[in-house]
Amino acid sequence: MAIKVAVVMGSDSDLSVMKETVDTLKNFGIEVYVSVTSAHRTPNKVKTFLEEVLKRHCEVIIAAAGGAAHLAGVIAAHTTLPVIAVPMTSVMNGIDSLYSTVQMPQGIPVGTMAIGKAGAVNAGIFAAQILALKYPKLQKEMVKFKKELADKVVKKDKKLQEKGINKYLGEMKK
């Protein structure tokens, strides 16, 4: 059985950022179902989306939304699957979206990531970490991923120690 995650966004204008989530999930070998639906403009389609998520055997839902950012909360209210929110940049630089998703009422949890691209990537990683609890192969991939992150930092520090601050920064600008 393939590991599957659903990625949904309130507008196709979020697609370029949420492609980062999709790419992150695919890098871990996770299949992705992607959809656009709005909690406000297409509330009935949200229900249809959730039905499709169950038919496709998705195990985590990642929802992106800007402005009022109710999509993740509405979805979380209608499912027992883990829901991860990615606040999108909006009129208030995404702060409004962030506040909307982190202030969910008791009983309707939504894991909320950072605003925009960093949040989109982290949502994919977080979903993979959740699923790694169930899938040993994915657990091994997560261990490998974390080691690669650490190795990059060690390599950068070695270069900094060898070259010094000014030369290191000069090479970074190239």
N, C-alpha and C positions, 0 to 999 in steps of 0.2 A: 504494500500500500504506500502510495506517495504521500509525503508530508505536504500539507497545503495551508496557505494563509490567504485571507481575503484582504484586499486593500481597496478602500473606498474613499472618495473625496466628494465634497459638496459642489465642486465646479471643475470643469476641464482646465481652468486656468491654474489649478494646483498640480496638474499632471507632470509638468517639467520637474518640479521638486519631488513629487512622489515616485518618479522613475528611479530616484536614488534608493528608495525603499525596495522597490521591485528588484533592482539590480543587486542589492545587498542580499535579499532573500534567495535569489537565483544563484548567487555565488556560494551559498551554503547548500545548494541542491534542493531548495524548497520551491514547490510549484506555487504560482500566484494567480489568483482570480482578481481582476481589477474591474471596478465599476465606478460610475459617476451617479450620485443621487443626492438629493438635498433634503434635509430634515424639514425645511420650511416650504420649498417650492414643489417637492414631490414626496409628501409624507407617505402616500400609499406605495410608492416605489421602494421606500425603505423596507417595508414589510416583504415585498417581493424579493429584494436583495437578500434579506435574512433567510428566506426560504431557499434561495439559490445557494447560499453559503452552506446550509445544512445538506442539501443535495450533493454538493461538491465535496463534502466531508472536510471543510476547512476547520482548523483547530484554534486559530487566533484571528482576530479582526483588527486591522489597523485603519483608523479613520482620520482623515485630514479635513480641516475646515477652518475658514477665516471668519472674521467678524464675530458674530454671536457664537459661532462654533458649537452648535448644539448637536451636530451629527453623532459624535462619539457617545454622548450621553444618551441620546434617544436610542441608539443601537444597544448600548449597555443595558438600558431599561427593558429591552425585549429579548435578551439572550443570556445564557449562562456562560458563554465563551469569554475568555479574556479579551478585553478591548483596550487597545493602545491608541492614544490620541496624538496627532501631530498638529499643533497650532500653526496656522499659516500667517504669513505677513499680511496685514490688512491696514485699514485706515490709521490705526494706532500702532503701527509697526509690529503687530502681532500680540501686543500686550493684552488687548481685549480678548483675543482668541485663547491665549494662555490662561487668563483668569476664568474664562468660561469653562475650560476643561478641568482645571485643578479644584474648582469649587463644586464638585458634584455632591449631591445629597447623600447622607449616610445610607448605605445599602446598595448604591449604584456606583461601584468603583470603576474608574477609568485611569489607567496608567498613562501619565502625560509626559511627553518628551519635550525637548527644547523646541523653540520656534524655527521653522524653515528647514533648510538642508541638513544641518547637524541633527535635528530631531528626526528627520526622515530616515537618515542612515541608522541612527540609534534605535529607531522603532523596529527596523529590520533585524538588527542585532538582538534586541530585547526579545522579540518574537522567537528568534532562533534559540535563545537561552531558555525560554519557557519550554519550548518543544524538546530541547536537549534533555530535559528531565525524563522524557518518555522514550526517546530514541537514542540508543547508545552510539550509533554511527554519527549522529549530529553532535553528541557530547564530545566525541573525539575531534570533530571539526572545530568546535568552539575552543577546545584546549589549544589546538594548532593555531587558530586565529589570535588568541591572547598571547601566545608565545611570539608570534610574528610581530605583534604590536610592541612587545617588550624589546625584541631584538632591534627594531628600528630605533627606539630611543637610545639603547646602548650604543649603536653605531653612530648616531648623531653626537652623543656625548664624547665618544672617542675622537671623532673628527674635531669637535670644539676644543678638546684638550690639546690636540696636536697643532691646530692652526691658530688658536687664540680667537678672541671675540671679533676683532675687526676683519680679519681675513675670512672667517666663517660667515659673517654677515655679508661681506662683499660677494662671496660665492653664492649666497642665497638669492641675491638680487638678480643674478644672471638667468 
